[in-house]
Amino acid sequence: MQGEDGVVVRADTLRNIGSGVVAAQPVYMAPDSGLLGECRSQDYGTLKADILTQFACPEGWVYPDSSEVDSVCLYIYYRSYYGDGSAPMGLNAYWLDREGLSYDSTYESSVDVSRFTSLSRSVLNGTEVISPAHPTDSIYSSSLGQAMPFIRMRLNEKTAKQLFAIRDFSSQKKFNEQFPGLYITSTYGSSSALYIYSLCLTIHYHFTYESQGMTKTMQDSKVLYSNAEVKRVYHYDYADREQVLARLEQDTAHNYILSPANIYARLAIPTTAIVERILDGVQSRTPYINLARLRVDVMNGGSTGAQSDNWAQPASEMLLLKEGAYDDLFRRNILPTDTNALLSSLTKEYNTDSARYDYYYSFDLSTLFTALLRESRERSVTSAESDTMYMLLVPVDAEYTTSSSTTYLSGLKLKQSVSATCIRSSQNNASPMDVDVVYSGFYTKQIGK
């Protein structure tokens, strides 16, 4: 009997994917950027953002003789803002009078602020009322290539004297014992939030000296920075998360992804059913997945970004990752691999039928499905635990590095800017979420005796 080798190619659409909405546990947020303020939405609840921060010790610093303090000001620099720029925002700064931050510790975004400050009047350092569109002033930033607005909050006289009395600048540890840091929070206003760039404290002082038989007065200042040398924690309070989640779950036609609220879309992919379908389709023990395209349609992609009740336009970058890899990527800062996470940018294409642009994310799951096929060949019986693979859609900010004309992913951070992405769910009647698959395999056909 002779055999003839052949190739079979199949195309299929997998529509048995499940999807829903889930609230993930808060994790550590990158300290280089974050929010300060409060956002309130009828649809998505209220998110309040605060900051706890240390300040770097100016090691070896010595004040000139006869120095006297004039004032101490907290400077808050921000790139831009979300919300109503004309709405008033009240800001307070409190001394960390209970517990100092530890540089070697990791603090999640839901950390209990009462651990660090009593929020009593006795530790209130300063207060300021501003509106984001009308800052104290602005300064040109060469790194950003734009004018950067800032808020100047003058701290009270008691705090100014307390900070100026510090004379031990021998180490950061000694400095933290004398000045543990500040908690900065909004006190009223729920219409806007600042995208923070940097913070610093400036101690303004004067001193006298003798010159040519005359007593002269010189004014000077010393800046204490909140930088990478110290700990800065962005704290997010999303008090009505559970109520919002319950309301979003009622919309079965759509799923929602909110940042920095840690509300994500969760996909349930029936791995065993998919493997069996592909193996049946090609009747081969060496199938190949040529394409497995998951298209996630975005319903609010045409948003102009106007600050409305819908928070903001959808995330520009979305990560699809195995649920079990969430901690590795965002708690342990491990870079993703092509078998546990896929990154996609928000894409648009013109739809001639509707005469408008369609927005979507696109993920190629072929590597993941190939790994599943490989695992199925290595096991005679599929375990119950592998029947379904759960994945999350998480908004992120990706960092890239270019070396020798090659650009590669060098870091991922959870998106901290205000973002709400509405997508079609797997139960959407008009166009349910599905996966288009193209697969192939070799087979041997018996053609005679």
N, C-alpha and C positions, 0 to 999 in steps of 0.2 A: 504494500500500500504506500502510495506516495503522498507527500504533503506539499502544500503551497503556502508560502508566507504571505500574509496580507496585513493591511492597515485599516482600521476602522476609526472614523472621526465622528464624534457626536457633539451636538449643541443642545443645551437644556436650560431651563429656567427653574430655579429652586425657590419655591414660594412658601415653604413650611418653616420659615424663620419666625421666631417670636420676638417681640420688643416691648419694652415698658420703661418706666422712670424709676430711678433709685437715688437715694441720698447716701453718698459715700461719707466715710468718716473724715473729718478735717485733718489736714496734714500740715507739716511745716511749710511755710511760704517763704520764697526767696526774699532776702532782706534788701535787695537793691532797688526794689520798687514796690509800691502798694498804694492803698487808698487811705484817705482821711475824710470822714464825713458820714452822711447818712442818705440812703436812697430808699424811697418809698414808692411802691407800685401797687395799684389795685389788683393786678394779676399775679405778681410775684412776691408780694410781702415787703418787709422792711429789712434792709441790711445796713448795719452800722459798722464802721471801720475806725479803729483806734491804733495808736502806736505806743509801744514801750521801748525805750532806748537808753543805752549808756552813751557816754561821751569819752573820746580818746584823751588820755593823759598827755599833756605836753611835757614829756620827760626832760628833766634838767632845767625846767623853766624857773626863773627867779624874777620877781617883781623889783623894779628899781626902788631904792630907798625913798622914803617919804611918799610912797604911792597911796592914793585914796580912790576908792571906787566912785564912779559917777552913775553907772547903770549897767544892767545885764539884760540883753535882749536875745530872745529865741527867734531864729530865722528859719522859716519853712518855705523851701523852694518847691515849686510844682510845675510839671510839664504842661498840663492842661487840666480840664475838669469835666465831670459828667453832671448833667442836670441843668438847673436854672441858674445861670451865671449872675443874675441880679438878686437872687434870693439871699437874705442874710444868713450867715452861719456864725454861731458862737463857738469859740474855742477856749478850752482850759488846759493848763499844764499843772500836773501834780508831782510832788516829790515822791520817789519810791521809798516810803517810810517803813515798810513791813519786811520786804525781802528783795534783795538785789538780783539782777539777772546774772546767769552764769554763762560765760563765753563758750564753754565746752558742752553746754546742754542744748537739747533740741526742744523747742517749744512749738506746739501745734497752734494753728490759727484760732482754736477755740479755748485757749488757755484762760484760766480764771484770773481776771485782773485783780480781784480782792486779795490774792496772795501777795501782791507787790505793793499796793497802796491802799490806805484807808479812805481816800477821797474826802478827807475832812477839811474843813476850812483852814486848819493849822498847817496843812501841807499843800495848799493851793498856791502855786508860784505866780501864776499870771493868768490873765483872761483877755480876750480880744474878740471883737465882732467885725466880720468882713463880709464881702460878697466875692465869689470867685472871679467875676469879670472886672472887679475893681480892687486889685491887690494894693498893698502898701507901695510897691514899686516893682520894677523889673530890671534884670541885668542880662546882658547878652552872653549866651553860652556858646563857645566855639565848638564844643563837642556835639551839641544838638543843632547848631546852626540856626538858632532862633533866640529871640528875647524870652527869658524865663521869668515869670512873675514870682514874687515872694511876699510872705507875710512877716511882719516884724511885730513880735509880742514882747512888750517890756515887762520883765518880771518885777515882782514887788520889792520894796526896799529891804525887807527882812531877808529875802532870798539872795539879793545882790550882795549884801554884807556877808552872808553865810558862805557863798561861793568865793568871794574875794578873800575870806579869812583862811582858805586852804593854802598851805605853804609847802606841803609835802608832795612833790611831783617826782618822787624817786621811781615809782612803778605804777602800772595800771591797777594792780591789786590794791595798793595803798590809796590810790586816787578813788577807786570804787568804794572803799570803806568810808571815805569822807563824803563822796557824792555818788550814790548808787545809780542816779539817772532820773528820767522823767517819764510820766505817762501823759500823753497828749490825746485829747478827745474832744469831740463836738458836743456842745451842751444843748443846742436847739437848732432847728432848721432841718428839714428832711427832704430837701429838694436837690441837693448837690453833694458831690464828693470830689476831692482833689486827687490827682495822680501825682504822688509825691516823688520828687527827684532827690533831694538831700535836705539834711537838717544840720544846724550848728547853733552853738551858744557863743555870743560875743560879749566879753567883759570889757567895758569901757572904763578907763581910769585916767587919772592925771598924777603927775609928780612934779616936784620943784627941784631946781639945781642952781648952783652959783656959776655965773659966767661973767668975767670981766667986772667983778665987783657988784654984779646985779643978780637978783633972784628972779629966775625965769620959770614959767610953768609950761610943761609939755603934756599934751594929750595923746594917749595911745590906746591900743586895744589888744586883747588876746582872744583868739578864736579856739573854741573847743568843738571838734568835729564828731558827728555821728557817722563813722565810716566803717570800712571792712575790718578795722582793728578791734572793734567792739561789737556788742550784741545789739541788734535792732529786731524787734518782733512786731509783725503786723497782726493785730487781733481783729477777727471778724465775728460779730454777733448777729446771727440769723435766727432770732427768737421764734418766729412763726414758721420755721422750716416744715414741720410735720403737717400743719394745716395747708400750706401751699402744695406740698407733695400730694396730699389726699385730693386736692382740687385738680391738680394736673393729671392725676391718674384717671379721672373721670372722662377725659378727652381721649377716647381710645383710637381716634383717627390720627392723632399726632403724639409725638414725644417731644420733651423739652429738655434743653441742656442749658443750665444757668451757671455763670461764674461771677464772682468767686464764691458762690453759694454751695458748691460741691454737689449739685444736682445734675445727674447724667442720664443718658439713655442707656439701657441695658438690653443687649441682644442675646437671644437663646438660639444657638445654631445646633441642629440635630445631627451631630457628627456621624453617628452610626448609620442613620438613614441615608446620609449623603454618600458615605463610602460604599454602602451596598448598592445604591443606585448607579454609581459610576462603574463599579465592578460588573454589574449586570449589563450595563450599556455597551461595554467593549469586550466582555467575555475574555479578559486577559489578566494574567497575573502581574503584568508590568504596565499598568496604565500611566498615562502622563496627563497632568492638568495643564493645559495650554493657557487657559484664562479662567479666572473666577472673579468676576467684577461685581462688587457690591456698590450700588449707587444709592446715596442717601440724599433725597430731595429736600431742599431747604425752602420752607414756605415764606419766611420773612426776609429772604435774601435781597429783595429789591428795596429794603429800607434805606432811606437817605441818611440814616444815622442821627436824625433829629432826636433830641432828648424828650421822649414822650413817655406815656405810661408803659410802654413795652421795653423799658430799660434802654436797650441799645441794639445796634445791628448785630448779626450773628458773628461767631468767632471766625477769624480769617484762617486759622489752622485748627484742625481736629485730629485727635489721635484715637484710633481704634485699637484697643489692647485687650488681651486676656485679663479677665477679672483678677486672677491670681497674681498678675504681674504689677498690679497697682502699687503695692507697698514697695516693691523693688525699685520702681521707677521714681516714685515721688517721696518715699521716706528714706530710701537708701541711695537715691540719686544714681542709679545704675542705668546706663544707656540702653535703649531697646534693641532687640534683634528682629530680623524679619520673620521670625517664627512666634513672636509674642506680641508685636505691636506694629501698626502701619500708620503712617502720617499722610494726611491729605490737606491741600489748601482749598479754600472756597473757590469754586470754579463757576463761570457763567457761560451760557451759550444761547444764541438767539433762537427762539422758537417761532418759526414762520406761521404756524397755525394760530397761535395766540398773539402774535406780533409783540412779543415782549421777551425779556431774558429769563431763562430758567437758571436757578442757582442750585448747586449740589456739591457734595464731597464724593470722591470715587476711591475705592480701595480694591486692590487686586489680592484676593485671598488664595491665589494658586499655590504659593509656597506653603501656607498653612494646610491646605487640603492635601498637598503632596506629602507633607509630614504625617497626616492622618492615614493616608493610604499605606505609607511605609510601616507605620505602627500596626495597622490591621494585618499586614502580611506576617509580622513578627509574632502575632498572637493568634492562637487558634480560636479563642473565645473572647469577645469584647466585654470588658468589665462594665458594670452598670454605671460606674463613676464617669466613664468617657462617653456615655450616650449623648450628652449635651455639652457643648462648649459655650460658656458665658463670656461675653465681651462687653466692654464699656466704650462709649463715645465720650471723650474727655477733651475740652477745649484747652489748648496749650499755646505757649510761645516757644518757638524753636530757635536755637542758636546754632549758627553755622561758622565753620572755620575753613579758610582757603589756604592750601599748602601745595606748592608745585602745580599750580593751575587746576588743582582738584578741590572741589568744595564738598565738605562732609558735615554731617550732623555732629555737633560737639556738646549739645546740652538741651534739656527739655525742662520747662517750668510750667506749673499749673498757671493758667491765665488768671491774672489778678484784676484786670480791667472789667468793668461792668458789661456783661454780655448775656443775651438771651437768644438761643437758637431753637427755632421750631421746625421739626422735620416730620415727614410723612412716616407713619408707623407701619408695622407689618399688617395691621388690620384696616389700613386705609382703603376704602372702597374704590376710590378713583384710580389710585396707583400705589399698590402696596409695596413695601420694601421687599426686594428679592435679590437673588444672585444669578447672573447670567454666566453659565459655565460652558467652556469648550474643552473636551478631553478626547484623548486618542489612545490607541494601544495596538500592539502587534498580536496576531493570532495565526494559527496554523490550520488550514482547511484541508481535509482529506479528499483527494480527487481521483481515487482509483484503487485498484487492487494490485 
